[in-house]
Amino acid sequence: MINRIAAEATAPVLWTGQGGDHIFLQTADSSSAGDYLANRGLRRGFVAALHDAARLSRQPYWSVLKSAFTRKRFARPPSATPLRTPYFLAPGALPANPDAYVAHPWTIPGTDVPGGKLLQIGLLAEVINRHRPIPRLERAPQHHPLLSQPLMELCLQIPTYLLIKGGRERALARNAFAAHVPTEIMRRRDKGSIVAQTTQMLRRDERFVRDLLLDGVLAAGRIIDPDALKPYIVHGQPFREEHLLPLLACIAAEVWARTCAESPATAGA
């Protein structure tokens, strides 16, 4: 689709807004209060930071307050459960700690980096690794100006409680561009989504997806769990939004694994 648009517009290059949510902080997380406590302690501004975090996350004040003190002590709240739910994967194929296994070096907790900023760093670490095109299949190269190094470094220096000041996601950016952007857009809280389109695509090609995954290399190697997939690709149970990316990842991994088996040279290229 992107190639078709580039061809119709005779565009030699495409510019995107990729990374805006990450550097300006689009989040419903309450960790900004803990960041304030870690950076500035119990000053007068902590009450405002607590209010902003509660409004943003829609959590009660006592819960945000408890979390703030926990984050101050541990830098990242201790948890026995993984941050990522490994949908559709066989438990035996998983490492002991999936989060640590896939963690980017940038996200290793440090005593001088509060939890909310670690969260933002983790989001950026994921997004900069997202767009890896195959040049010969790309009609026009894509550039992501918001992910330029100067902007990333600037926004990582700004505390999270300033980025969401007033309890609004991307609040600092909204305020900075208030004179240049229509009010209706400035106040908008939602955005477009590909969930419906992706779900429709998967349902349209459900038989292909079913045969690909249930009779594939990953299922035979006990990497994915067929029983976890069957409710959605055999019995027609509705997908939840959090299922879509893991399912697409299973499809991509299956195609890659089959390519490796058929032609290692092609897979390496």
matplotlib code that plots the C-alpha trace (Angstrom):
import matplotlib.pyplot as plt

x = [0.0, 2.8, 4.5, 1.3, 0.8, 4.4, 4.0, 0.7, 2.3, 5.6, 7.3, 11.0, 10.9, 8.3, 8.4, 6.6, 5.5, 6.9, 8.2, 6.1, 4.3, 7.6, 9.6, 6.6, 5.3, 1.9, 1.1, -1.4, 1.2, 1.4, 5.2, 5.7, 4.8, 7.6, 9.9, 9.2, 9.8, 13.1, 14.3, 13.1, 11.8, 8.8, 8.6, 5.5, 5.3, 4.9, 1.2, 0.7, 2.8, 0.7, -2.5, -1.3, -0.3, -3.6, -5.6, -3.5, -3.7, -7.2, -6.0, -6.9, -4.5, -3.5, -2.6, -0.4, 1.2, 2.1, 3.5, 5.6, 7.3, 7.8, 9.4, 11.6, 13.1, 13.4, 13.9, 11.5, 8.6, 9.4, 7.1, 6.9, 5.0, 6.4, 5.7, 5.0, 2.5, 3.9, 0.7, 0.6, 4.1, 4.7, 5.9, 8.8, 10.2, 10.4, 13.5, 13.2, 12.7, 11.2, 11.5, 15.2, 15.8, 14.4, 15.5, 17.5, 20.7, 19.3, 16.6, 18.9, 17.8, 20.2, 20.1, 20.1, 17.2, 13.7, 11.1, 9.0, 12.1, 13.1, 9.7, 10.2, 13.7, 12.2, 9.5, 12.2, 14.4, 11.6, 10.5, 14.0, 14.3, 10.9, 11.3, 13.8, 12.8, 14.2, 15.6, 14.7, 11.1, 10.7, 9.4, 10.5, 12.7, 11.0, 12.5, 11.4, 12.5, 11.0, 13.5, 16.5, 19.2, 19.0, 15.3, 15.6, 18.4, 16.4, 13.2, 15.0, 16.5, 13.0, 11.4, 8.3, 6.3, 6.9, 6.1, 2.6, 2.1, -1.6, -2.3, -2.4, -0.3, 2.1, 1.2, 4.5, 4.3, 0.6, 1.5, 4.5, 2.5, -0.8, -0.4, 0.2, -2.3, -6.2, -7.8, -9.8, -6.6, -4.8, -7.6, -7.9, -7.2, -7.5, -6.1, -6.6, -6.0, -5.2, -6.9, -10.1, -8.3, -5.8, -8.6, -10.5, -7.4, -6.8, -10.4, -10.4, -7.3, -8.2, -7.8, -4.3, -3.3, -4.7, -2.8, 0.3, 0.6, -1.0, 0.9, 4.1, 7.6, 7.0, 4.2, 6.3, 9.2, 7.0, 7.8, 4.2, 1.2, -1.5, -4.1, -3.7, -4.2, -7.1, -9.8, -9.0, -8.1, -10.2, -13.2, -13.7, -13.3, -12.9, -9.3, -8.5, -6.2, -3.3, -3.5, -2.9, 0.9, 1.8, -0.2, 1.4, 4.8, 4.0, 3.1, 6.2, 8.4, 6.8, 7.4, 11.0, 11.5, 10.2, 12.4, 15.4, 14.5, 14.0, 17.0, 19.4, 21.2, 17.9, 17.0, 20.4, 20.0]
y = [0.0, 2.4, 1.6, 2.3, 5.7, 6.6, 5.6, 7.6, 10.7, 10.2, 10.7, 10.0, 9.9, 9.6, 11.5, 10.1, 11.1, 7.8, 8.3, 11.2, 9.2, 8.0, 11.2, 13.4, 10.5, 9.2, 7.0, 6.3, 5.2, 6.8, 6.6, 10.4, 10.9, 8.5, 10.3, 13.6, 12.1, 10.5, 13.8, 16.5, 14.8, 16.0, 19.5, 21.5, 20.5, 16.8, 17.3, 18.6, 15.8, 13.3, 14.9, 14.8, 11.1, 10.1, 12.0, 10.6, 7.0, 7.3, 5.7, 6.7, 9.0, 6.5, 3.9, 6.4, 7.6, 4.1, 3.4, 6.6, 5.6, 2.0, 3.3, 5.7, 2.8, 0.3, 2.4, 0.0, -1.7, -5.3, -7.8, -11.5, -11.4, -10.5, -7.1, -8.7, -11.5, -14.1, -14.9, -18.1, -19.3, -22.7, -22.3, -24.7, -22.5, -19.4, -18.3, -18.0, -14.3, -13.2, -9.5, -9.7, -11.9, -9.3, -6.2, -3.6, -2.5, 1.0, -0.3, -1.9, -0.2, 2.3, 3.9, 7.3, 6.7, 6.8, 4.3, 6.6, 7.6, 4.0, 3.3, 6.1, 4.8, 1.3, 2.7, 4.5, 1.4, -0.6, 1.9, 2.7, -1.0, -1.3, -0.1, -2.4, -2.4, -4.5, -1.8, -3.6, -3.9, -0.3, 2.2, 5.3, 5.3, 6.5, 9.1, 9.6, 13.2, 12.9, 10.0, 12.1, 12.0, 15.6, 15.4, 12.1, 13.4, 16.6, 14.8, 12.2, 15.1, 16.4, 14.8, 12.8, 15.0, 17.9, 16.0, 15.1, 18.3, 18.8, 15.1, 15.0, 12.7, 14.7, 17.8, 19.7, 19.2, 20.2, 23.4, 24.1, 24.0, 25.4, 28.6, 26.5, 23.7, 23.9, 23.6, 20.5, 18.6, 19.9, 18.5, 15.2, 12.2, 9.3, 8.5, 6.2, 2.4, -0.5, -3.0, -3.3, -3.5, -6.1, -8.2, -8.1, -9.2, -12.1, -13.2, -13.0, -15.3, -17.4, -20.7, -19.7, -18.5, -21.7, -24.1, -22.0, -22.0, -25.3, -27.4, -25.3, -25.5, -23.6, -25.9, -29.0, -27.6, -26.7, -23.0, -22.0, -23.5, -24.7, -25.0, -21.3, -20.4, -22.6, -20.5, -17.6, -19.2, -22.3, -21.6, -17.9, -16.4, -12.6, -11.3, -8.8, -5.9, -7.3, -10.6, -9.0, -8.2, -11.5, -13.3, -11.4, -12.1, -15.8, -15.6, -13.7, -16.1, -19.1, -17.8, -17.0, -20.4, -22.1, -20.0, -21.0, -24.7, -24.4, -22.1, -21.0, -18.7, -16.8, -16.6, -15.1, -12.4]
z = [0.0, 0.9, -2.4, -4.3, -2.6, -3.4, -7.0, -7.4, -5.8, -7.7, -4.3, -4.2, -0.4, 2.4, 5.6, 8.6, 12.2, 13.6, 17.1, 18.2, 20.9, 22.2, 22.5, 23.5, 25.8, 24.9, 27.9, 30.6, 33.0, 36.5, 36.9, 36.4, 40.1, 41.1, 38.8, 40.5, 43.9, 42.7, 41.1, 43.5, 46.6, 48.7, 47.4, 46.9, 43.2, 44.2, 44.9, 41.4, 39.9, 41.9, 40.6, 37.0, 37.3, 38.8, 36.1, 33.3, 34.5, 36.0, 39.2, 42.7, 44.5, 47.2, 44.5, 42.6, 45.9, 46.9, 43.5, 43.6, 46.8, 45.5, 42.3, 44.3, 46.2, 43.5, 40.3, 38.6, 40.5, 41.4, 39.8, 39.6, 36.4, 33.0, 31.5, 28.2, 27.9, 25.5, 23.6, 21.5, 22.5, 24.0, 27.6, 27.1, 24.4, 26.5, 28.5, 32.3, 32.1, 28.7, 29.6, 30.3, 27.2, 24.8, 26.8, 24.9, 26.6, 27.0, 29.3, 31.9, 35.2, 36.7, 40.1, 38.6, 36.1, 37.5, 36.4, 34.2, 32.2, 31.9, 30.4, 27.8, 27.0, 26.5, 24.1, 22.1, 22.0, 20.5, 17.9, 16.5, 15.7, 14.0, 10.4, 8.7, 5.1, 2.3, -0.1, -3.3, -2.2, -1.1, -3.7, -1.8, 1.4, 4.6, 6.9, 10.5, 11.5, 15.0, 15.7, 14.8, 17.5, 18.6, 19.3, 21.0, 23.3, 24.1, 25.0, 27.1, 29.2, 29.9, 33.1, 32.5, 34.8, 32.5, 29.4, 30.8, 32.8, 33.6, 33.3, 29.5, 27.3, 25.1, 27.1, 26.6, 22.8, 22.7, 24.6, 22.4, 19.2, 20.5, 18.4, 15.2, 15.4, 15.3, 18.7, 17.7, 16.8, 19.9, 22.2, 20.4, 22.6, 20.1, 16.7, 13.8, 14.3, 12.0, 14.4, 12.3, 9.0, 10.4, 11.9, 8.6, 6.7, 9.1, 8.9, 5.1, 4.9, 8.0, 6.2, 5.0, 8.5, 10.0, 7.7, 7.8, 11.6, 12.7, 10.2, 10.2, 11.4, 14.6, 15.7, 14.9, 16.8, 19.8, 19.5, 19.3, 21.1, 18.6, 21.4, 22.2, 18.6, 17.8, 19.5, 17.3, 13.9, 14.0, 16.2, 15.3, 18.7, 18.4, 18.5, 21.2, 20.2, 22.2, 20.2, 16.8, 16.9, 18.5, 15.8, 13.0, 14.6, 14.5, 10.8, 10.0, 12.0, 10.3, 6.8, 7.8, 9.3, 6.2, 4.0, 6.1, 5.7, 1.9, 1.1, 3.8, 1.4, 0.6, 4.2, 5.1, 2.4]

ax = plt.figure().add_subplot(projection="3d")
ax.plot(x, y, z, "-o")
ax.set_aspect("equal")
plt.show()
